[in-house]
Amino acid sequence: MVELPPLHAWVTEHQAVCVRCPGCRRLTRAALPVEVEGRSFGPRLGAMAVLLMGRYRVSRRETVQVLGELLDVAPPSLGSMQAMAEEVSEAVEASYQEVKRAVQASPSACVWTRRDGS
């Protein structure tokens, strides 16, 4: 028998202290860790979302619903889906360009030969 393990997203809450100087009244905020700044979702969740949207042609709206239901978390917004897609596209750009150059430099593409050489 094959079975899936229960799926639950790992949610990490980061809190940054914000204090106001009693003298000058300026706010000072603590910095978030570099890997968190500007992001609400991790790389694996982004990869899963982009896989659903790109490879499996699931709409952004349906991807939001699937992620929310499967992972039992508040579903990401449609804007977050776009941000994830852009982030993943940027992450794979160098590899894509390398493959593109190799294919363009190849004397042939999508040519299959039999193992016996015929």
Steps between C-alpha positions, in 0.01 A plus 500: 500500500623850417383792712584867525615645830280773647582833339540804720687817418777610733407847616767710665397830650763773512437795728704817480494741791406857420563770762457876510766721651340706780729793417485541121188285442669309212413135443772236494419157361700182543616338177357169384740222396630556145337180367158621621500863386233561239382139498203329651554160339797267481670361190334157511152650518591731213631209296181302563281796403695565180497129413121498531462819297763426235530128441146401594326814370304561822373857512639737762161515669477119517863476619415733788209274590702177470784631717258624764307173512792257474729674745231615744621859504351834409518496121747736337366794302497515120770767524714259700460244223639750251789586733581129541494449124737793447736382775519145363547631144791711619650203689500271194598763240872412497431128455245572227751717311766229529268236355385741228861568393578126496196422284573785260863386467399139437506379139164334558218500750235240576668239285463149635714213384473134581752354744641273232599806295254448216 
